[in-house]
Amino acid sequence: MGMAEASPPILTAVEIEALCTKAIAGDPDALEQLLWSYHDRLTEYARRKVGPDWHGKIDGEDILQEAYVDAFAGIGKFEYRGEDSFYHWLTHVIERRFIDHIRRVRAAKRDVAREVRTPAASSYASLMQQCMADSATPSRFLRQEEAVSAMMSCLARLPDDYREVVQRVHLRQEPIAAVAADLGRTEDAVRRLAGRALEQLREGLLRVSQFQSRAG
């Protein structure tokens, strides 16, 4: 899949307000479209937060993924106060997650045996290609950032156990046996869980790709 230079569409103020209203009311598709549309700005914000001081210790994409999960859980508390209010609300979520990661890094110094590998942006794009490999519908995501954005928002919508298995097995490349032991499941059960999760991701990616199609 070639990655051409392009940018997600810039929504009008009217479109942003309409999507925010729907998202607050419980429409996950509207929230997904907002996340996809703001992904580039949110990614840059997360990376700036990490900066040189925490580079190599904290990953901006990891923070953003957790913020997306929080967005789906807490969107009902968001109050629309202008076209940039959704972006600023998410930056506060990112800020909280960044502080959480700082605490984890400091705690890890006291537990040197504990190592958590965070997935690189390319891992999200690779997982997207894996999900779409058997699809008759070609991917419409032209840039790596678009693929990453789509994968992050779709992951955020998965049930917690589905998301954990995908992140650990497919993004962080942890051994099935270790994941199964942590979850108290058999290895076959984890494989089946991962398979169902990938199917939901595939359906989600096809859904999110329609944002790109309508915007093109």
C-alpha positions in Angstrom: 0.0 0.0 0.0 1.6 3.3 -1.1 1.4 6.2 1.2 0.6 9.4 -0.6 0.8 12.9 1.0 -2.6 14.1 1.9 -4.4 15.5 4.9 -7.7 14.6 6.6 -10.5 17.0 5.8 -11.0 20.2 7.7 -14.5 20.1 9.1 -16.6 23.3 9.0 -17.8 24.8 12.3 -21.3 23.6 11.5 -20.1 20.0 10.9 -18.0 20.0 14.1 -20.9 21.2 16.2 -23.3 18.6 14.6 -20.8 15.8 15.2 -20.1 16.9 18.8 -23.9 17.0 19.5 -24.3 13.5 18.1 -21.2 12.2 20.0 -22.4 13.6 23.3 -25.7 11.9 22.7 -24.0 8.6 22.4 -23.3 8.2 18.7 -19.9 6.4 18.5 -19.6 6.9 14.7 -19.7 10.7 15.2 -17.0 10.5 17.9 -14.9 8.3 15.6 -15.2 10.8 12.8 -14.1 13.6 15.1 -11.1 11.7 16.3 -10.1 10.9 12.8 -10.5 14.5 11.7 -8.4 15.8 14.6 -5.9 13.0 14.7 -3.0 15.0 13.2 -3.3 17.9 15.6 -3.7 15.5 18.6 -0.7 13.5 17.5 1.4 16.6 17.3 0.2 17.7 20.8 1.0 14.3 22.3 4.5 14.3 20.8 5.2 17.8 22.0 4.2 16.7 25.5 6.7 13.9 25.4 9.4 16.2 24.0 13.1 15.5 24.4 13.0 15.0 28.1 10.8 11.8 27.9 11.7 10.6 24.4 12.5 6.9 24.5 10.7 6.5 27.8 7.2 7.6 26.8 5.5 7.1 23.5 3.2 9.8 22.1 1.1 7.2 20.2 0.6 5.1 23.3 -0.7 8.2 25.2 -3.0 9.1 22.3 -4.4 5.5 22.2 -5.3 5.7 25.8 -6.8 9.1 25.4 -9.1 7.8 22.6 -10.3 5.0 24.9 -11.0 7.7 27.6 -12.9 9.8 24.9 -15.3 6.9 24.2 -15.8 6.4 28.0 -16.3 10.0 28.9 -17.7 11.9 25.9 -21.0 12.3 27.7 -19.3 14.7 30.1 -18.0 16.9 27.3 -19.6 20.3 26.8 -19.5 21.9 23.4 -18.3 25.5 23.7 -17.2 26.4 20.2 -15.5 24.6 17.2 -12.2 24.1 18.9 -13.6 22.9 22.3 -13.5 19.2 21.3 -9.8 19.5 20.5 -9.0 21.3 23.8 -11.0 18.7 25.7 -8.9 15.9 24.2 -5.7 17.8 25.0 -6.7 17.8 28.7 -7.3 14.0 28.4 -3.9 13.6 26.8 -2.3 15.7 29.6 -3.8 13.4 32.3 -2.6 10.3 30.4 0.9 11.8 30.0 1.1 12.3 33.8 0.0 8.7 34.2 2.9 7.6 32.0 5.4 9.7 33.9 4.3 7.9 37.1 4.7 4.5 35.4 8.2 5.4 34.2 9.2 6.4 37.7 7.6 3.3 39.2 9.4 1.1 36.7 12.7 2.4 38.0 11.8 0.7 41.2 10.9 -2.5 39.4 13.6 -3.1 36.8 12.2 -6.5 35.9 9.1 -4.9 34.5 9.3 -3.9 30.9 6.4 -2.6 28.8 7.0 -2.2 25.1 4.9 0.5 23.4 3.9 0.0 19.8 5.4 2.3 17.1 3.2 4.1 14.7 4.2 1.7 12.0 2.8 -1.2 14.1 -0.7 0.4 13.8 -0.3 0.7 10.0 0.9 -2.9 9.7 -2.0 -4.1 11.8 -4.4 -2.2 9.6 -2.9 -3.9 6.5 -3.3 -7.3 8.2 -6.9 -6.6 9.0 -7.7 -5.5 5.4 -5.7 -8.2 3.6 -8.6 -10.5 3.0 -11.1 -7.7 2.4 -12.6 -7.2 -1.1 -12.8 -3.5 -0.4 -9.5 -1.8 -0.9 -8.1 0.5 1.8 -8.7 4.2 1.3 -6.1 5.3 3.8 -3.4 6.9 1.8 -1.0 8.1 4.5 0.4 6.2 7.4 -1.1 8.8 9.8 -4.6 8.1 8.4 -4.1 4.4 8.9 -2.8 5.0 12.5 -5.8 7.3 13.2 -8.3 4.8 11.9 -6.7 1.9 13.9 -6.6 3.9 17.1 -10.2 5.0 16.9 -11.4 1.4 16.1 -9.3 0.0 18.9 -10.8 2.4 21.3 -14.3 1.1 20.5 -13.4 -2.5 21.2 -14.4 -4.2 24.4 -11.6 -4.0 27.0 -10.6 -7.7 26.7 -10.5 -7.5 22.8 -8.4 -4.4 22.9 -5.9 -5.7 25.4 -5.3 -8.9 23.4 -4.8 -7.0 20.1 -2.5 -4.5 21.7 -0.4 -7.2 23.5 -0.4 -9.9 20.8 -0.4 -7.9 17.6 1.0 -4.5 18.5 3.5 -5.3 21.2 4.3 -8.8 19.9 4.1 -10.4 23.3 4.1 -14.2 23.5 0.6 -15.8 23.5 1.6 -17.9 26.5 2.4 -14.8 28.6 -0.8 -13.1 27.6 -2.9 -16.2 28.3 -1.3 -16.6 31.8 -2.0 -12.9 32.7 -5.6 -13.2 31.6 -6.2 -16.6 33.1 -7.2 -18.1 29.8 -5.9 -20.9 27.6 -3.7 -20.0 24.6 -6.4 -21.3 22.3 -8.9 -19.0 24.0 -6.6 -16.0 23.6 -6.2 -16.9 19.9 -10.0 -17.1 19.4 -10.4 -13.8 21.3 -7.8 -12.1 19.1 -9.5 -13.5 16.0 -12.9 -12.0 17.0 -11.2 -8.7 17.9 -9.5 -8.5 14.4 -12.9 -9.2 12.8 -14.4 -6.2 14.7 -11.4 -4.1 13.7 -11.9 -5.0 10.1 -15.5 -3.9 10.2 -14.5 -0.7 12.0 -11.8 0.1 9.4 -14.3 -0.3 6.6 -16.6 2.0 8.4 -14.0 4.7 9.1 -12.7 4.4 5.5 -16.1 5.9 4.5 -15.0 9.2 6.1 -12.1 9.3 3.7 -14.3 8.3 0.8 -16.9 11.0 1.4 -14.3 13.6 2.0 -12.3 12.8 -1.2 
